[in-house]
């Protein structure tokens, strides 16, 4: 069978294997370029069959060839413009005008939702549209790209909670419904959502799963997604040597023209901060910001580079610069998520006079508690505990420090837990302010102890001779006082 006959028989979903075969014996950029040119010649005029080829060319960083297919195709450009807008936002000006509406059933709507969000930054609309795609798209090969794009939209809108909720069942279904490329992408997104919720061990596992689905070279420009999550997880888990090994993996230069680039730069910046290189870390965060601003896609959900820059400036003793970055983030469009505002508020508190810090940190704790990012919440509580201790309020310092260490451990950040919020000597609480730990009554402590041991509400009511409603009321007050949302977080407060 001739080369043209083989090309005619493959469709978009088999083009990855085709590209692997074509490039298998290529030993130089010149040979790859020649093979790509031949491939483009074959695909021109083949309409929908070219979509898979364009996708693979974009992943391979061959934007020129992908754009040529769009310009020279037979008029059926399909999702080409949206694919390019998602992967290479800096090339928007080289694309044709948007086509008409794409129905969810075509499997392309998620791509359009993501492309629109990167352009207009309307998070509320994007989240609504992305969830519609996830709800209505049938699980199957044609819709996988749309589902991946919809999940990415939720992540970039800083709704890791929603992305994680949708990603888990989808990832389970991919084991039998799609090829390793899509399995890897689902796992990579799940790793990123775990990072943003402070679930470091889950993030490490999902990133490892993602990298296990494909050889490093087969990821193309998307390689930075699982690498960034793995580097961040290893760094926060106190494994800098492991993080360094993943940073040593070569990545395509074209990756830095895609939204994957900011992910990677932010992860590398975090690693450099943790290893005592704040100047290099600041350079990474500023480069990250330059990229995003050049694309007019300065979204904190993509990469909150200002927060990283503020952290680096604090390490460098540049307090005024740190406050400026935090203030800029709080005032920036798209900074409405509780997680971003909570972290920015915490970092800004570090630049304030000591007497003003507790109030700011209490606000940061409130925001991060609602954001469900347990590790960032641990950091805010640690800062609050330190401020309380310096102000002589041992009671609140102990409460905040105890919660901080527990949350850090539950995130997997044991090394950080050992250094967070030193334990001050016991002393009476200072009047005024908010007690971040809260004091349980004897009745509440009895309920909390049984709940922490795994007893159901009905079992607790029987043991304590109270109604189930009373148990529920006690638990509501316990959770509020201790700032937790689940029973698994209770034992630390009962020792």
C-alpha positions as CSV (number, residue, x, y, z in Angstrom):
1,X,0.0,0.0,0.0
2,X,1.4,3.4,-1.0
3,X,2.1,6.4,1.3
4,X,-1.0,8.3,0.0
5,X,-3.3,5.3,0.5
6,X,-2.1,4.9,4.1
7,X,-2.8,8.6,4.7
8,X,-6.2,8.3,3.2
9,X,-7.2,5.5,5.6
10,X,-6.3,7.1,8.9
11,X,-8.5,9.6,10.6
12,X,-7.9,12.3,13.2
13,X,-7.8,10.0,16.1
14,X,-5.0,7.8,14.6
15,X,-2.8,10.6,13.5
16,X,-0.7,10.5,16.7
17,X,0.5,7.0,15.8
18,X,1.1,8.2,12.2
19,X,3.3,11.0,13.4
20,X,5.2,8.6,15.6
21,X,6.0,6.4,12.7
22,X,6.9,9.3,10.4
23,X,9.3,10.7,13.0
24,X,10.7,7.4,14.3
25,X,13.8,7.5,12.0
26,X,14.3,11.3,12.0
27,X,17.6,12.2,13.5
28,X,17.7,15.9,12.8
29,X,15.4,19.0,12.6
30,X,15.9,19.0,8.8
31,X,14.6,15.5,8.5
32,X,11.7,16.2,10.7
33,X,10.8,19.3,8.7
34,X,11.0,17.3,5.5
35,X,8.7,14.7,6.8
36,X,6.3,17.3,8.2
37,X,6.2,19.0,4.8
38,X,5.3,15.7,3.1
39,X,2.6,15.1,5.7
40,X,1.1,18.6,5.2
41,X,1.0,18.1,1.4
42,X,-1.0,14.9,1.9
43,X,-3.5,16.4,4.4
44,X,-4.3,19.6,2.4
45,X,-7.9,19.5,1.3
46,X,-9.0,16.7,3.5
47,X,-11.2,18.7,5.8
48,X,-12.2,17.0,9.1
49,X,-9.5,14.3,8.6
50,X,-6.9,17.1,9.0
51,X,-8.0,18.1,12.5
52,X,-6.0,15.3,14.1
53,X,-3.0,16.2,12.1
54,X,-3.2,19.9,13.1
55,X,-3.5,18.9,16.8
56,X,-0.4,16.8,16.6
57,X,1.5,19.4,14.8
58,X,0.6,22.0,17.5
59,X,1.7,19.6,20.2
60,X,4.9,19.1,18.3
61,X,5.5,22.8,18.2
62,X,5.2,22.9,14.4
63,X,2.9,26.0,14.3
64,X,3.9,27.1,10.8
65,X,2.8,23.8,9.3
66,X,-0.4,23.8,11.2
67,X,-1.3,27.3,10.0
68,X,-0.5,26.3,6.5
69,X,-3.1,23.5,6.7
70,X,-5.7,26.0,7.9
71,X,-4.9,28.5,5.1
72,X,-4.7,26.0,2.3
73,X,-7.5,23.5,3.3
74,X,-10.6,23.2,1.1
75,X,-12.5,25.6,3.3
76,X,-13.5,23.2,6.1
77,X,-11.3,24.6,8.9
78,X,-13.4,23.0,11.6
79,X,-11.9,23.6,15.0
80,X,-8.5,24.7,13.7
81,X,-8.7,28.3,14.9
82,X,-9.9,27.3,18.4
83,X,-7.2,24.7,18.7
84,X,-4.5,27.3,17.9
85,X,-6.1,29.9,20.2
86,X,-6.0,27.4,23.1
87,X,-2.4,26.1,22.5
88,X,-0.8,29.3,21.1
89,X,-2.6,32.4,22.3
90,X,0.1,34.6,20.9
91,X,-0.9,33.5,17.3
92,X,-4.5,34.9,17.5
93,X,-3.8,37.6,15.0
94,X,-2.7,35.0,12.4
95,X,-6.1,33.2,12.5
96,X,-9.3,33.5,10.5
97,X,-12.4,35.0,12.1
98,X,-14.3,32.6,14.4
99,X,-16.8,30.3,12.8
100,X,-20.5,30.1,13.8
101,X,-21.7,28.3,17.0
102,X,-20.5,24.7,17.5
103,X,-23.0,22.3,19.0
104,X,-21.9,20.4,22.1
105,X,-22.5,17.1,20.2
106,X,-19.7,17.9,17.7
107,X,-17.1,17.4,20.4
108,X,-15.6,20.8,19.8
109,X,-17.5,23.1,22.1
110,X,-15.1,22.7,25.0
111,X,-12.3,23.9,22.9
112,X,-14.2,27.0,22.0
113,X,-15.1,27.6,25.6
114,X,-11.4,27.6,26.6
115,X,-10.4,29.7,23.7
116,X,-13.1,32.3,24.6
117,X,-12.0,32.4,28.2
118,X,-8.4,32.9,27.4
119,X,-9.5,35.9,25.3
120,X,-12.3,37.5,27.4
121,X,-11.4,36.4,30.9
122,X,-15.0,36.1,32.0
123,X,-14.7,33.3,34.6
124,X,-18.3,33.1,35.6
125,X,-19.5,32.6,32.0
126,X,-16.6,30.2,31.3
127,X,-17.3,28.0,34.3
128,X,-21.0,27.8,33.4
129,X,-20.3,26.9,29.8
130,X,-17.5,24.4,30.8
131,X,-19.8,22.5,33.2
132,X,-22.5,22.4,30.5
133,X,-20.0,20.7,28.1
134,X,-19.0,18.3,30.9
135,X,-22.6,17.5,31.6
136,X,-23.8,17.0,28.0
137,X,-20.8,15.6,26.2
138,X,-21.0,11.8,25.9
139,X,-17.9,9.9,27.0
140,X,-16.2,8.7,23.8
141,X,-13.2,9.3,21.6
142,X,-14.7,12.2,19.5
143,X,-15.5,14.2,22.6
144,X,-12.3,13.8,24.6
145,X,-10.6,16.9,23.4
146,X,-13.7,18.9,24.3
147,X,-13.8,17.4,27.8
148,X,-10.1,18.1,28.4
149,X,-10.6,21.7,27.3
150,X,-13.6,22.1,29.5
151,X,-11.6,20.8,32.5
152,X,-8.7,23.1,31.7
153,X,-11.2,26.0,31.6
154,X,-12.3,25.2,35.2
155,X,-8.6,25.0,36.3
156,X,-7.7,28.3,34.7
157,X,-10.9,29.9,36.2
158,X,-9.4,28.8,39.6
159,X,-12.1,26.3,40.3
160,X,-10.0,23.3,41.2
161,X,-12.8,22.0,43.3
162,X,-15.1,21.7,40.3
163,X,-12.4,20.4,38.0
164,X,-11.5,17.7,40.6
165,X,-15.1,16.7,41.0
166,X,-15.6,16.3,37.2
167,X,-12.1,14.8,36.6
168,X,-12.3,11.8,38.9
169,X,-15.2,9.9,37.1
170,X,-13.9,10.9,33.7
171,X,-10.4,9.6,34.5
172,X,-11.9,6.3,35.5
173,X,-13.7,6.0,32.2
174,X,-10.7,6.8,30.1
175,X,-9.1,3.5,30.9
176,X,-11.3,1.7,28.4
177,X,-12.5,4.5,26.2
178,X,-9.4,6.3,24.9
179,X,-5.7,6.0,23.9
180,X,-2.8,6.8,26.3
181,X,-2.5,10.4,25.1
182,X,-5.9,11.3,26.5
183,X,-5.4,9.2,29.7
184,X,-2.3,11.1,30.3
185,X,-4.0,14.5,29.8
186,X,-6.8,13.6,32.2
187,X,-4.3,12.5,34.8
188,X,-2.2,15.7,34.4
189,X,-5.2,17.9,34.9
190,X,-6.2,15.9,38.0
191,X,-2.6,16.4,39.3
192,X,-2.9,20.1,38.9
193,X,-6.3,20.2,40.7
194,X,-4.8,18.3,43.6
195,X,-1.9,20.8,43.9
196,X,-4.4,23.7,44.1
197,X,-6.3,21.9,46.9
198,X,-3.2,21.1,48.9
199,X,-3.4,17.3,48.3
200,X,0.2,16.8,47.6
201,X,0.4,13.0,47.7
202,X,-2.6,12.8,45.3
203,X,-0.8,15.3,43.0
204,X,2.4,13.3,43.1
205,X,0.5,10.1,42.3
206,X,-1.5,11.6,39.4
207,X,1.5,13.3,37.9
208,X,3.3,10.0,38.0
209,X,0.4,8.3,36.4
210,X,0.2,10.9,33.7
211,X,3.9,10.5,32.8
212,X,3.5,6.8,32.8
213,X,0.9,6.8,30.0
214,X,3.3,8.2,27.4
215,X,7.0,8.5,26.7
216,X,8.4,11.9,27.6
217,X,9.0,12.7,23.9
218,X,5.4,11.9,22.9
219,X,4.0,14.6,25.1
220,X,5.3,17.4,22.9
221,X,4.6,20.9,24.3
222,X,2.1,19.4,26.8
223,X,5.0,17.8,28.7
224,X,5.2,20.8,31.0
225,X,1.8,20.0,32.5
226,X,2.7,16.8,34.4
227,X,6.2,18.0,35.0
228,X,5.1,21.2,36.6
229,X,2.7,19.4,38.9
230,X,5.3,16.8,39.8
231,X,8.0,19.5,40.5
232,X,5.6,21.4,42.7
233,X,4.4,18.3,44.6
234,X,8.0,17.1,45.2
235,X,9.1,20.5,46.3
236,X,6.3,20.9,48.8
237,X,6.7,17.3,50.0
238,X,10.2,18.2,51.0
239,X,11.9,16.2,48.2
240,X,14.0,18.9,46.4
241,X,16.4,16.3,44.9
242,X,13.4,14.5,43.2
243,X,12.1,17.9,42.0
244,X,15.5,18.7,40.5
245,X,15.5,15.5,38.5
246,X,12.2,16.3,36.9
247,X,13.4,19.9,36.1
248,X,16.4,18.3,34.3
249,X,14.0,16.6,31.8
250,X,14.4,18.5,28.5
251,X,11.3,20.4,27.4
252,X,10.5,21.8,23.9
253,X,11.3,25.4,23.4
254,X,7.8,25.9,21.8
255,X,6.3,25.0,25.2
256,X,6.9,28.5,26.3
257,X,4.6,29.8,23.6
258,X,1.7,27.9,25.1
259,X,-0.2,28.2,28.4
260,X,1.9,25.2,29.6
261,X,4.9,27.5,29.8
262,X,3.6,29.6,32.7
263,X,2.7,26.5,34.7
264,X,6.3,25.2,34.3
265,X,7.9,28.6,35.1
266,X,5.8,29.0,38.2
267,X,6.7,25.5,39.4
268,X,10.4,26.1,38.7
269,X,10.2,29.4,40.6
270,X,8.6,27.7,43.6
271,X,11.4,25.1,43.5
272,X,14.1,27.8,43.4
273,X,12.5,29.6,46.3
274,X,12.5,26.5,48.4
275,X,16.2,25.9,47.6
276,X,17.4,29.3,48.6
277,X,17.6,31.0,45.2
278,X,15.1,33.9,45.4
279,X,16.7,36.0,42.7
280,X,16.4,33.2,40.2
281,X,12.8,32.4,41.4
282,X,11.8,36.1,40.9
283,X,13.2,35.9,37.4
284,X,11.0,32.9,36.7
285,X,7.9,34.5,38.1
286,X,8.5,37.8,36.1
287,X,9.1,35.8,32.9
288,X,5.8,34.0,33.6
289,X,4.0,37.3,33.9
290,X,5.6,38.7,30.7
291,X,4.4,35.8,28.7
292,X,0.8,36.0,30.0
293,X,0.6,39.8,29.5
294,X,2.0,39.5,26.0
295,X,-0.9,37.1,25.1
296,X,-3.5,39.3,26.9
297,X,-4.2,36.2,29.1
298,X,-3.0,37.5,32.5
299,X,-5.2,35.1,34.5
300,X,-4.2,34.1,38.1
301,X,-5.8,30.8,37.5
302,X,-3.3,30.1,34.8
303,X,-0.4,31.1,37.0
304,X,-0.6,33.6,39.9
305,X,2.9,34.9,39.1
306,X,2.4,38.1,41.2
307,X,2.0,36.0,44.3
308,X,5.2,34.1,43.5
309,X,7.0,37.4,42.9
310,X,5.7,38.7,46.2
311,X,7.1,35.6,48.0
312,X,10.5,36.0,46.3
313,X,10.6,39.7,47.3
314,X,9.8,38.8,50.9
315,X,12.7,36.4,50.9
316,X,14.9,39.1,49.4
317,X,13.9,41.6,52.1
318,X,12.2,43.8,49.5
319,X,9.1,44.4,51.5
320,X,7.7,47.4,49.5
321,X,8.0,45.4,46.3
322,X,6.2,42.4,47.9
323,X,3.4,44.6,49.0
324,X,3.1,46.1,45.6
325,X,2.8,42.7,43.9
326,X,0.2,41.6,46.5
327,X,-1.8,44.8,46.0
328,X,-1.6,44.5,42.2
329,X,-2.9,41.0,42.4
330,X,-5.8,42.0,44.7
331,X,-6.7,44.8,42.3
332,X,-6.2,42.8,39.0
333,X,-9.2,41.6,37.0
334,X,-9.9,37.9,37.5
335,X,-8.6,37.9,41.1
336,X,-12.1,37.2,42.5
337,X,-11.4,33.6,43.6
338,X,-11.1,33.1,47.3
339,X,-7.8,31.2,46.9
340,X,-6.0,34.0,45.1
341,X,-7.4,36.7,47.4
342,X,-6.5,34.6,50.4
343,X,-2.9,34.0,49.4
344,X,-2.5,37.7,48.4
345,X,-3.9,38.8,51.7
346,X,-1.6,36.5,53.6
347,X,1.5,37.8,51.7
348,X,0.4,41.4,52.1
349,X,0.0,40.8,55.9
350,X,3.7,40.0,56.0
351,X,4.5,43.6,54.9
352,X,2.4,45.2,57.6
353,X,3.4,46.4,61.1
354,X,3.1,43.6,63.5
355,X,0.0,45.0,65.3
356,X,-1.9,45.0,62.0
357,X,-1.1,41.5,60.9
358,X,-3.6,39.4,63.0
359,X,-6.7,41.1,61.5
360,X,-5.3,40.7,57.9
361,X,-4.4,37.1,58.6
362,X,-7.7,36.3,60.1
363,X,-9.2,37.5,56.8
364,X,-6.8,35.3,54.8
365,X,-7.7,32.3,56.9
366,X,-11.4,32.9,56.2
367,X,-10.8,33.2,52.5
368,X,-8.6,30.1,52.3
369,X,-10.9,28.1,54.4
370,X,-13.7,28.7,51.8
371,X,-11.2,27.9,49.0
372,X,-10.5,24.4,50.3
373,X,-6.8,24.8,49.8
374,X,-5.5,23.1,53.0
375,X,-1.8,23.8,52.5
376,X,-2.3,27.6,51.8
377,X,-4.6,27.6,54.8
378,X,-1.8,26.0,56.9
379,X,0.6,28.7,55.9
380,X,-1.9,31.5,56.8
381,X,-2.5,29.9,60.2
382,X,1.2,29.5,60.7
383,X,1.7,33.2,60.0
384,X,-1.2,34.1,62.3
385,X,0.3,31.9,65.1
386,X,3.7,33.6,64.7
387,X,2.1,37.0,64.9
388,X,0.1,36.1,68.0
389,X,3.2,34.7,69.7
390,X,5.2,37.8,69.0
391,X,2.3,39.9,70.4
392,X,2.3,37.7,73.6
393,X,-1.0,35.9,72.9
394,X,0.1,32.4,73.7
395,X,-3.5,31.0,73.6
396,X,-4.2,32.0,70.0
397,X,-0.7,31.2,69.0
398,X,-1.0,27.6,70.2
399,X,-4.5,27.2,68.6
400,X,-3.4,28.5,65.2
401,X,-0.1,26.6,65.3
402,X,-1.8,23.4,66.2
403,X,-4.2,23.7,63.3
404,X,-1.4,24.8,60.9
405,X,0.7,21.8,61.7
406,X,-2.1,19.3,61.3
407,X,-3.3,20.8,58.0
408,X,0.3,20.7,56.7
409,X,0.7,17.0,57.7
410,X,-2.7,16.1,56.1
411,X,-1.5,17.7,52.9
412,X,1.6,15.6,53.0
413,X,4.0,18.5,53.8
414,X,5.5,16.9,56.9
415,X,8.8,18.9,56.6
416,X,6.9,22.1,56.6
417,X,4.6,20.9,59.5
418,X,7.6,20.5,61.7
419,X,8.6,24.2,61.4
420,X,5.2,25.9,61.2
421,X,4.1,28.1,64.0
422,X,6.4,27.4,67.0
423,X,4.6,26.4,70.2
424,X,4.7,29.2,72.7
425,X,4.2,28.6,76.4
426,X,0.7,28.5,77.8
427,X,-0.9,31.7,79.0
428,X,-4.3,33.2,79.2
429,X,-5.9,34.5,76.0
430,X,-5.7,38.2,75.2
431,X,-9.1,39.9,75.0
432,X,-10.6,40.8,71.7
433,X,-9.9,39.4,68.2
434,X,-10.9,36.1,66.7
435,X,-9.8,32.8,68.3
436,X,-8.7,30.8,65.2
437,X,-8.7,27.5,67.2
438,X,-11.8,27.9,69.3
439,X,-12.5,26.3,72.6
440,X,-14.8,23.3,72.7
441,X,-17.3,22.8,75.5
442,X,-17.2,19.5,77.3
443,X,-20.3,18.3,75.4
444,X,-18.8,19.4,72.1
445,X,-15.5,17.6,73.0
446,X,-17.3,14.4,73.7
447,X,-19.1,14.5,70.4
448,X,-16.0,15.5,68.5
449,X,-14.0,12.6,70.1
450,X,-16.6,10.0,69.1
451,X,-16.9,11.5,65.6
452,X,-13.1,11.4,65.2
453,X,-13.2,7.7,66.1
454,X,-15.5,7.1,63.2
455,X,-18.9,6.8,64.9
456,X,-22.0,7.9,63.0
457,X,-24.3,10.6,64.3
458,X,-26.9,8.0,65.3
459,X,-24.2,6.0,67.2
460,X,-23.0,9.1,69.0
461,X,-26.6,10.0,70.0
462,X,-27.0,6.5,71.5
463,X,-23.8,6.7,73.4
464,X,-24.4,10.1,74.8
465,X,-28.1,9.8,75.3
466,X,-28.9,12.9,73.2
467,X,-30.9,13.3,70.0
468,X,-29.4,13.0,66.5
469,X,-30.4,16.6,66.0
470,X,-28.3,17.7,69.0
471,X,-25.3,15.8,67.7
472,X,-25.7,17.6,64.3
473,X,-25.9,20.9,66.1
474,X,-22.8,20.2,68.1
475,X,-20.8,19.1,65.0
476,X,-21.8,22.3,63.2
477,X,-20.4,24.4,66.0
478,X,-17.3,22.1,66.3
479,X,-16.5,22.5,62.6
480,X,-17.0,26.2,62.8
481,X,-14.8,26.7,65.9
482,X,-12.0,24.5,64.6
483,X,-12.2,25.6,61.0
484,X,-12.5,22.1,59.5
485,X,-15.0,20.6,57.1
486,X,-14.7,16.8,57.7
487,X,-14.3,14.3,60.5
488,X,-10.8,13.2,59.4
489,X,-9.5,16.6,60.5
490,X,-10.8,16.3,64.1
491,X,-8.3,14.0,66.0
492,X,-5.5,16.6,66.1
493,X,-7.6,18.9,68.3
494,X,-8.4,16.2,70.8
495,X,-5.0,15.1,72.1
